[in-house]
Amino acid sequence: MDDFEDFVQGMLLTVRLTGGKPWGFTAKEIFKDDQMSEVLLIISKVDPSGRSAGHVRVNDILLAIDGTPCRSVLDARNQIQDINSDALALTVWRCVMLTPCNNKKTIDTKRHCC
């Protein structure tokens, strides 16, 4: 992640959501670099009245769900479907400088996560 830190400053957070499904956010896949060799998951929508409102933000990078790394939207969706509790812990990287995050090329999958 060293080369990524050259472009983006931010902080690593663990966000704890409670209340059960639906969690109220959508994630999409973006390419980390111009070579399109690595995919990241970013939060693309947050339902203002959902459980994630005030906890996650649009452009947060989703790294793990309940401590398990997520590498794709499908991966995240499967992890969330397997949860049998009313609590969820998300590990996210929150960008401080949003411009580099917004300049990444996106995969137009339109797959919704949560």
Helices and strands as residue ranges (DSSP letters): H 2-5, E 10-18, E 25-31, E 39-46, E 61-65, E 68-69, H 73-81, E 87-95, H 98-102
